[in-house]
Amino acid sequence: MNKKAFLLTIAIILQMLPVMAQKRWTLKDCLDYALENNLQIQKSRVSEQQGDVALWQDKGALFPSLSFSGSESIGLRPFQENTARVYGDQVTVSSNKFSESGSYGLNANWTIWNGGINHKNIKAQKLQNEITQLSTQQSELTIQEQIAQLYVQILYSTEAKQVNEQLSKTAKSQYERGQQMMKQGQMSKADVAQLEAQWKSAQYDIVNSETQVANFKRQLKALLELDLNTPFDVAGTEPTDEQVMAPIPSAESVYEQALKSRPEIRSAELSIEAADMNVDIAKRGYYPTIGMSANISDNHFSTSQDNVGKQMKSNLNMSAGVNLSVPIFDNRRNKSAVERAKLEKLNSQLDLQDKKNALSSTIENYWLNANSSQQRFVSARAKVQSLETSYELLNAQFQNGLKNIVELQQGHDNLVSAKQDELQSKYTTLLNMQLLKFYSGEAIKM
């Protein structure tokens, strides 16, 4: 690359940096990024890999084990004239104070049958791996739900800030008009002070809204695993009335779909199956165990008159056998294991019912919030429109000296309260409607 092309490339990159720094995140951007980078989700995926390792270990228990052992040793008896060593059926005597010996063994063991526990362990681990995968899915859904809630809070606080800015401009113009009227003798200093306090209060509301936006963004960045040096802003738009007034799905239909699709329900059901499996495994502790073992060993020693090769040939020993173990009295270990497994199954059944109850309560809460907020939005929207018209007229009359400060202040407070109710009901409706659809298996869209 020549110098001119290099400088051109650098210039293009420098021009792109501000654009890159000003990236605005859509809700989909946040959800996709969190699914890849959130640490809790990554930990859940590591747990899945650990389950795969455990499954391979259980499968390996079906096969024989093979191990090799060997030793080499040197002995010294400085004050003994003769050294006698016994190896098998050989006795050797040596006057050498130093001696060297070696032994080697190859051992194999195989559990042929242990009541079927090994095969049951494999099935139990497969169930546990599926439960772990569902736990990862549950973590993903929980993160998505939290992101949606924070995202809506950011949109709500941002729009509330814009409303406060508009009210602050009006309050400032009223204060400036009050100063003019005071100079003309048409308004007292106390009334002007009230107008100034109203303006300052509106400025405080702006600062408070900015603080809330910043705090919600901080929480959202934490879920996305973004550090404090990463620029962050959302790209959401103000929801339309059509979105807010869309039909709300019934709580019963959402619950019915959630029972079929939510991972926490499926996980609890599989936990009962796993508990049944553990009861069966515990009962098989009463069964006998049949195993097979084989061994090949050899040794040599320096005090023998034969060389190492001949010793290894003559000392080679091979054995094989079948082992049978029948539990007769085990200090109540098997019985206790069965009882614990049954109690764990009962606990799993209770856990499933608990999760169903929690799911039902959550869905009902979202439905109630969506329904009541939608109704409040209708009345709040009509009230805001009426109060805006009234406040505009009231402000115009105040500018002309036809209304006093008390009437103006009351009109301002009524409008602020109505706008806050409208914003809150609008975004509460939008959030709860989306969460109802989310629990019925649809993706969150905003």
Buried (B, 14 or more C-beta within 10 A) or exposed (E): EEEEEEEEEEEEEEEEEEEEEEEEBBBEBBBEBBBEEBEBBBEBBEBBEEBEEBBEEBBEBEEEEEEEEEEEEEBEEEEEEEBEBEBEEBEBEBEEEEBBBBBBBBBBBBBEEBBEBBBBBBBBBBBBBBBBBBBBBBBBBBBBBBBBBBBBBBBBBBBBBBBBBEBBEBBBBBBEBBBEBBEEEEBEEEBBBBBBEBBBBBBEBBEBBBEBBEBBBEBBBBBBBBEEEEEBEBEBEEBEEEBBBBEBBEBEEBBEBBBEBBBBBBBBBBBBBBBBBBBBBBBBBBBEBBBBBBBBBBBBBBBBEBEEEEBBEBBEEEEEEEEEEEEEEEEEEBBEBBEEBBEBBEEBBEBBEEBBEEBBEBBBEBBEBBBBBBEBBBEBBEBBEEBEEEBEEBBEBBBEEEBEBEEBBEBBEBBBBBBBBBBBBBBBBBBBBBBBBBBBEEEBEB
